[in-house]
């Protein structure tokens, strides 16, 4: 997952709220902000997104579209 995809996830799934996305996937909001600036997110964030079915499906949809 790329930082750009994480940003799309924040916008599409949580209405542009890093705090809401962070609480849904169990990380701190600063982790979201840091990983959005990276080319590839950390394995921790990627694994956190994968365990939430709605978030994982949303990311798969983003990846399929590109």
C-alpha positions as CSV (number, residue, x, y, z in Angstrom):
1,X,0.0,0.0,0.0
2,X,1.3,3.4,-0.9
3,X,1.0,6.7,1.1
4,X,-1.3,8.0,-1.7
5,X,-3.6,5.0,-1.2
6,X,-3.7,5.6,2.5
7,X,-4.7,9.2,1.8
8,X,-7.5,8.0,-0.5
9,X,-8.6,5.6,2.3
10,X,-8.7,8.5,4.8
11,X,-10.7,10.6,2.4
12,X,-13.1,8.0,1.1
13,X,-13.7,5.9,4.2
14,X,-13.4,8.4,7.0
15,X,-14.5,11.7,5.3
16,X,-11.0,13.2,5.5
17,X,-10.5,12.5,9.2
18,X,-7.1,11.0,10.2
19,X,-8.4,10.7,13.8
20,X,-11.3,8.6,12.7
21,X,-9.2,6.4,10.5
22,X,-6.6,6.0,13.2
23,X,-9.2,4.9,15.7
24,X,-10.8,2.4,13.3
25,X,-7.5,0.7,12.5
26,X,-6.0,1.1,16.0
27,X,-3.0,3.5,15.4
28,X,-2.2,7.0,16.5
29,X,-3.3,9.8,14.1
30,X,0.3,11.0,13.7
31,X,1.1,7.5,12.3
32,X,-1.5,8.2,9.5
33,X,0.0,11.6,8.7
34,X,3.6,10.2,8.6
35,X,2.7,7.2,6.4
36,X,0.7,9.4,4.0
37,X,4.0,11.1,3.1
38,X,5.8,7.8,2.4
39,X,6.1,6.0,-0.9
40,X,5.2,2.8,0.8
41,X,3.4,2.6,4.2
42,X,5.0,0.7,7.1
43,X,4.1,-3.0,7.5
44,X,2.4,-2.1,10.8
45,X,0.0,0.3,9.1
46,X,-0.6,-2.1,6.2
47,X,-1.4,-5.0,8.6
48,X,-3.6,-2.7,10.6
49,X,-5.7,-1.9,7.5
50,X,-5.8,-5.5,6.4
51,X,-7.6,-6.7,9.6
52,X,-10.5,-4.3,9.1
53,X,-12.7,-5.8,6.4
54,X,-14.2,-2.6,5.1
55,X,-10.8,-0.8,5.0
56,X,-9.1,-3.7,3.2
57,X,-11.9,-3.9,0.6
58,X,-11.6,-0.2,0.0
59,X,-7.9,-0.4,-0.5
60,X,-8.3,-3.4,-2.9
61,X,-10.8,-1.2,-4.9
62,X,-8.3,1.6,-5.0
63,X,-5.5,-0.8,-6.2
64,X,-7.7,-2.4,-8.8
65,X,-8.8,1.0,-10.2
66,X,-5.2,2.1,-10.9
